[in-house]
Amino acid sequence: TTLEPLEENLNCSGNFLDMECFMILTRDQQTAIGVLSLTMGIFTVLENALVLFIIFRTRSLRRKPSYLFLGSVAFSDLLSSIVFVYSFTDFHVFHRKDTQNVFLFKLGGVTASFTASVCSLFLTAIDRYISIHQPLSYRTIVTRVRAVTALSVMWTIALLTGALPLMGWNCRQLHSKCSDIFPHIDKMYLLSFISLVTFLLVVIIYAYGFILWKAHRHTTNMIRRASTKMSRVSVTERRKVEQHRMDIRLAKTLVLILVALIICWGPVLTMMVYDVFGSVDNHMKRVFAFCSMLCLMNATINPVIYAMRSKDLRMACAITFRPPRSVTQPLENSQESDGQNENGKLGGFFHSCAAVSCVRGASSAVAVMIVCSLSRSGCGL
């Protein structure tokens, strides 16, 4: 039998709703949410922890701004998975009724960590856009000091965004219109959060769209040149063929990034907009609860798309977990270092789509085996 939600026996009309009015999941839905949250949460913690361990253990990666941004993505995703799973299951599965300040503190942690994740993806996109748009001056524009400064400002904005409701921007203290999907949340605050995330996502999509267009134009020019020089096969031509393959892999990675962003954030933002300008019934609240899991899924797949498709990071993983004699190529010799390829064309982003074999023969650590096997499957895309 299915346990009916508590909301059915409550009077949930009006602006200021009781906490029970948001606990609308049935017993089966609670079980599904609990299983999904714990499964994805554990998996997300393991893979993001591995990415952080590899980046900060490898000195050559720590020095590069690109990997500082990737490290920020991994840390924010690690933090969001822990905070989200705890808060979400505590509320929807175990029906804990916290005081207003405690609830807003938990919700602020979720909001801040997810905002930091999107902001980190934003900085990563800007980094790769600059490496394509101005490849020759990339290293003078994107320095380690500027990267650390940008990350500091970004994390300050994310923490402030999450803390605003607790600091007073909530419908209880302002006596304003309350959200139907978030207890105590003011609708204007929700609209501001939607605007911030939407702006960041639009810039990310534009940046990667520009890179994709640049890669397509580069590939088209190479094919055109190759058709006029069929009789001459030199080292330069072979390099161009390899460059063409890298362009194809780049396009695949970009498509993965754009599809993941749209699928993971599109439904949630759409329902938030509907909540701001309309009224949400119990059925839509249940749908929103499951759509929120897509944000956690985004934190799960980010390491696969951004980190484990990186040649330098996979090589560092191999160096870390293989016997020293089995490593034949030093990390410093990679053409992906500092986001620049050998000839300066289409630099920056090629470190995310290099064609090398995925890490094999990792140590017996379970987390390492899981994530490295994921990177192997990612290379086949």
KOLVOPA-977080 format. One line per 8 residues: number of its first residue (from 1); their letters; for each residue z, y, x of C-alpha. Coordinates in Angstrom, 2 decimals. Layout:
<pts>
NUM	a	Z:Y:X | ... $
</pts>
This chain:
<pts>
1	ttleplee	0.00:0.00:0.00 | -0.60:3.57:1.06 | 2.24:6.04:1.26 | 1.34:9.20:-0.62 | 1.82:12.41:1.33 | 4.97:14.40:0.79 | 2.99:17.38:-0.41 | 2.27:15.70:-3.77 $
9	nlncsgnf	5.93:16.16:-4.83 | 6.22:19.76:-3.65 | 5.23:23.12:-5.02 | 2.81:24.28:-2.36 | 1.35:27.28:-4.13 | 1.80:30.77:-2.78 | 1.48:32.41:0.61 | 4.55:31.15:2.50 $
17	ldmecfmi	4.28:27.36:2.39 | 6.96:24.87:3.37 | 6.32:22.69:6.41 | 5.99:19.63:4.16 | 2.94:21.20:2.54 | 1.03:20.65:5.80 | 2.11:17.01:6.20 | -0.69:15.70:4.03 $
25	ltrdqqta	-1.78:12.49:5.80 | -1.38:9.10:4.15 | 0.26:6.18:5.94 | -3.11:4.73:7.02 | -4.28:8.12:8.23 | -1.05:8.60:10.18 | -1.59:5.25:11.88 | -5.17:6.18:12.78 $
33	igvlsltm	-4.09:9.55:14.17 | -1.30:7.94:16.18 | -3.55:5.27:17.71 | -6.33:7.75:18.54 | -3.92:10.28:20.02 | -2.10:7.81:22.25 | -5.29:6.06:23.39 | -7.21:9.20:24.29 $
41	giftvlen	-4.08:10.94:25.56 | -3.22:8.23:28.09 | -6.83:7.94:29.20 | -7.14:11.74:29.57 | -3.96:11.98:31.64 | -5.09:9.23:34.02 | -8.58:10.54:34.71 | -7.60:14.20:35.02 $
49	alvlfiif	-4.68:13.28:37.27 | -7.12:11.41:39.51 | -9.48:14.40:39.65 | -6.61:16.71:40.61 | -5.36:14.25:43.23 | -8.79:13.94:44.86 | -9.47:17.70:44.87 | -6.12:18.80:46.29 $
57	rtrslrrk	-5.89:15.93:48.75 | -9.33:16.71:50.22 | -9.18:19.88:52.28 | -12.94:20.48:52.24 | -12.89:20.52:48.42 | -9.79:22.69:48.13 | -11.51:25.47:50.06 | -14.50:25.71:47.72 $
65	psylflgs	-14.33:28.00:44.67 | -16.36:25.56:42.58 | -13.71:22.88:42.97 | -10.91:25.33:42.28 | -12.56:25.90:38.89 | -12.96:22.16:38.37 | -9.32:21.69:39.32 | -8.36:24.27:36.71 $
73	vafsdlls	-10.41:22.40:34.10 | -8.67:19.14:35.02 | -5.18:20.68:35.02 | -5.64:22.42:31.66 | -7.07:19.22:30.14 | -4.16:17.22:31.56 | -1.69:19.72:30.13 | -3.43:19.94:26.75 $
81	sivfvysf	-3.52:16.16:26.35 | 0.24:15.87:26.91 | 1.23:18.84:24.74 | -1.28:18.08:21.97 | -0.44:14.38:21.63 | 3.30:15.07:21.56 | 3.14:17.98:19.09 | 0.42:16.53:16.87 $
89	tdfhvfhr	1.97:13.10:16.43 | 5.47:14.56:16.12 | 4.28:16.68:13.19 | 1.70:14.53:11.38 | 3.03:11.03:12.14 | 6.81:11.43:12.46 | 7.06:14.47:10.14 | 9.47:16.42:12.31 $
97	kdtqnvfl	10.38:19.70:10.61 | 11.17:22.18:13.36 | 12.43:25.71:12.95 | 9.83:28.46:12.96 | 10.38:29.42:16.60 | 10.35:25.82:17.84 | 7.16:25.07:15.91 | 5.44:28.22:17.17 $
105	fklggvta	6.51:27.34:20.72 | 4.88:23.90:20.41 | 1.77:25.33:18.77 | 1.62:28.01:21.45 | 1.58:25.33:24.13 | -1.34:23.60:22.44 | -3.20:26.89:21.95 | -2.61:28.06:25.53 $
113	sftasvcs	-3.70:24.77:27.12 | -6.89:24.48:25.07 | -7.68:28.16:25.66 | -7.19:27.63:29.39 | -9.54:24.64:29.25 | -12.32:26.65:27.59 | -11.70:29.59:29.95 | -11.93:27.25:32.95 $
121	lfltaidr	-15.23:25.89:31.62 | -16.32:29.52:31.24 | -15.54:30.28:34.90 | -17.31:27.08:35.96 | -20.40:28.14:34.01 | -20.33:31.63:35.54 | -19.97:30.09:39.01 | -23.02:27.90:38.51 $
129	yisihqpl	-25.00:30.73:36.89 | -24.44:32.92:39.95 | -25.42:30.08:42.29 | -28.76:29.83:40.46 | -29.39:33.51:39.71 | -28.43:34.78:43.19 | -28.43:31.76:45.52 | -28.74:33.73:48.76 $
137	syrtivtr	-25.69:35.91:48.10 | -23.63:33.26:46.28 | -21.10:32.76:49.08 | -20.46:36.48:49.41 | -20.05:36.96:45.65 | -17.98:33.87:44.83 | -15.23:33.82:47.44 | -11.98:31.88:47.40 $
145	vravtals	-9.94:35.07:46.91 | -12.04:36.13:43.93 | -11.87:32.63:42.47 | -8.06:32.58:42.70 | -7.91:36.07:41.16 | -10.20:35.06:38.29 | -8.13:31.93:37.65 | -4.90:33.94:37.66 $
153	vmwtiall	-6.27:36.41:35.11 | -7.67:33.57:33.00 | -4.37:31.66:32.87 | -2.51:34.88:32.01 | -4.86:35.46:29.07 | -4.49:31.84:27.93 | -0.67:31.94:28.08 | -0.57:35.29:26.30 $
161	tgalplmg	-2.88:33.98:23.57 | -0.58:31.05:22.94 | 2.59:33.18:23.01 | 1.48:35.92:20.60 | 2.65:34.17:17.37 | 6.04:33.46:18.94 | 6.26:37.10:20.05 | 5.86:38.33:16.47 $
169	wncrqlhs	2.21:38.01:15.46 | 2.89:35.56:12.63 | 2.65:35.86:8.87 | 6.40:35.45:8.31 | 7.39:38.52:10.31 | 4.37:40.60:9.33 | 4.46:39.48:5.66 | 0.70:39.01:5.88 $
177	kcsdifph	-1.73:36.35:4.69 | -0.85:32.92:6.08 | -3.27:30.25:7.26 | -3.69:27.16:5.08 | -4.06:24.81:8.06 | -1.45:26.18:10.50 | 2.13:26.89:9.38 | 3.36:30.47:10.02 $
185	idkmylls	0.02:31.56:11.53 | -1.42:34.91:10.48 | -5.07:34.78:9.44 | -5.99:37.79:11.57 | -4.51:36.08:14.62 | -6.53:32.99:13.78 | -9.67:35.13:13.48 | -8.95:36.69:16.89 $
193	fislvtfl	-8.55:33.24:18.44 | -11.83:32.10:16.85 | -13.59:35.19:18.23 | -12.27:34.59:21.76 | -13.24:30.91:21.87 | -16.63:31.58:20.26 | -17.41:34.31:22.81 | -16.53:31.99:25.69 $
201	lvviiyay	-18.63:29.14:24.26 | -21.63:31.42:23.67 | -21.52:32.62:27.30 | -21.19:29.02:28.52 | -24.17:27.92:26.43 | -26.23:30.90:27.63 | -25.39:30.23:31.29 | -26.33:26.56:31.11 $
209	gfilwkah	-29.37:27.38:29.00 | -30.54:29.72:31.76 | -29.98:27.01:34.38 | -31.88:24.50:32.26 | -34.79:26.93:31.87 | -34.78:27.60:35.62 | -34.82:23.87:36.36 | -37.67:23.31:33.90 $
217	rhttnmir	-39.73:26.11:35.46 | -39.03:24.76:38.93 | -40.12:21.26:37.90 | -43.29:22.58:36.26 | -44.25:24.52:39.39 | -43.70:21.45:41.58 | -45.90:19.28:39.37 | -48.60:21.95:39.44 $
225	rastkmsr	-48.49:22.15:43.23 | -48.49:18.37:43.59 | -51.62:18.06:41.46 | -53.55:20.33:43.85 | -52.37:18.49:47.00 | -52.72:14.82:46.10 | -54.28:13.98:49.44 | -51.47:15.39:51.56 $
233	vsvterrk	-48.25:13.37:51.60 | -45.79:14.81:54.08 | -42.07:15.05:54.55 | -42.13:18.30:52.60 | -43.84:16.63:49.66 | -41.34:13.79:49.65 | -38.58:16.36:49.54 | -40.25:17.98:46.57 $
241	veqhrmdi	-40.37:14.64:44.78 | -36.65:14.20:45.39 | -36.10:17.76:44.18 | -38.00:16.85:40.99 | -35.66:13.91:40.44 | -32.67:16.20:40.94 | -34.08:18.58:38.33 | -34.30:15.72:35.83 $
249	rlaktlvl	-30.72:14.69:36.53 | -29.67:18.33:36.23 | -31.29:18.54:32.80 | -29.45:15.40:31.67 | -26.12:16.81:32.80 | -26.78:20.13:31.07 | -27.70:18.40:27.82 | -24.45:16.41:28.03 $
257	ilvaliic	-22.45:19.60:28.53 | -24.06:21.46:25.63 | -23.84:18.50:23.23 | -20.18:17.91:24.13 | -19.28:21.56:23.52 | -21.04:21.70:20.16 | -19.66:18.38:18.90 | -16.09:18.95:20.08 $
265	wgpvltmm	-15.63:22.59:19.10 | -18.18:23.19:16.34 | -16.37:21.42:13.44 | -12.94:22.85:14.35 | -14.16:26.44:14.63 | -16.18:26.10:11.41 | -13.13:24.96:9.45 | -11.01:27.71:10.99 $
273	vydvfgsv	-13.54:30.31:9.84 | -13.49:28.79:6.36 | -9.69:29.01:6.37 | -9.77:32.70:7.33 | -12.19:33.73:4.59 | -11.42:31.12:1.94 | -8.87:28.63:0.67 | -8.42:25.13:2.11 $
281	dnhmkrvf	-7.43:22.23:-0.15 | -5.61:19.04:0.85 | -8.80:17.08:1.46 | -10.05:19.69:3.94 | -6.64:19.73:5.62 | -6.95:16.00:6.24 | -10.48:16.47:7.58 | -9.25:19.24:9.86 $
289	afcsmlcl	-6.51:16.99:11.23 | -9.12:14.46:12.35 | -11.50:17.18:13.58 | -8.69:18.44:15.81 | -8.94:15.13:17.66 | -12.37:16.29:18.88 | -10.65:18.94:21.02 | -8.65:16.17:22.67 $
297	mnatinpv	-11.87:14.19:23.10 | -13.36:17.19:24.92 | -10.48:17.02:27.40 | -11.22:13.30:27.80 | -14.91:13.62:28.59 | -14.75:16.78:30.74 | -13.84:14.83:33.93 | -16.79:12.49:33.37 $
305	iyamrskd	-19.30:15.30:32.84 | -18.02:17.92:35.29 | -16.10:16.10:37.99 | -17.14:12.47:38.35 | -20.85:13.36:38.34 | -20.23:15.40:41.49 | -21.46:13.75:44.68 | -18.83:15.45:46.84 $
313	lrmacait	-15.97:14.37:44.60 | -17.21:10.78:44.36 | -17.57:10.70:48.13 | -14.04:12.06:48.51 | -12.84:9.36:46.12 | -14.53:6.74:48.28 | -13.00:8.17:51.45 | -9.56:8.19:49.85 $
321	frpprsvt	-9.53:4.65:48.48 | -11.81:2.72:50.85 | -10.97:1.39:54.29 | -11.96:4.01:56.92 | -14.63:1.77:58.48 | -16.53:1.51:55.19 | -17.17:5.28:54.99 | -20.40:6.05:56.79 $
329	qplensqe	-21.17:9.64:55.76 | -18.73:12.51:56.30 | -18.03:14.72:53.32 | -18.78:17.91:55.22 | -22.47:16.92:55.60 | -23.18:16.94:51.89 | -25.86:19.40:50.86 | -23.79:20.10:47.75 $
337	sdgqneng	-21.07:21.89:49.69 | -20.24:25.40:48.45 | -22.69:25.06:45.61 | -25.75:25.49:47.87 | -28.56:23.09:48.51 | -30.59:23.06:51.69 | -33.30:25.54:50.77 | -31.26:27.78:48.47 $
345	klggffhs	-33.36:26.93:45.43 | -31.48:25.83:42.35 | -28.25:25.70:44.35 | -24.83:25.77:42.84 | -25.18:23.26:40.11 | -26.80:20.37:41.98 | -23.37:19.22:43.05 | -22.93:18.01:39.46 $
353	caavscvr	-26.04:15.85:39.27 | -26.70:14.26:42.67 | -28.15:10.75:42.68 | -25.83:8.59:44.67 | -24.25:5.30:43.83 | -20.91:5.62:42.03 | -17.68:4.77:43.77 | -17.30:1.01:44.28 $
361	gassavav	-14.48:-1.00:45.63 | -11.67:1.41:44.72 | -8.10:0.39:45.35 | -6.09:-1.63:42.92 | -4.67:1.45:41.21 | -5.53:1.18:37.51 | -6.32:4.84:37.00 | -8.73:4.88:39.93 $
369	mivcslsr	-10.57:1.79:38.74 | -10.95:3.21:35.22 | -12.29:6.61:36.19 | -14.52:5.40:39.01 | -16.09:2.88:36.67 | -16.74:5.74:34.24 | -18.55:7.64:36.97 | -20.76:4.63:37.56 $
377	sgcgl	-21.83:4.60:33.94 | -22.35:8.36:34.00 | -24.91:8.10:36.80 | -27.08:5.93:34.67 | -27.70:8.69:32.18 $
</pts>
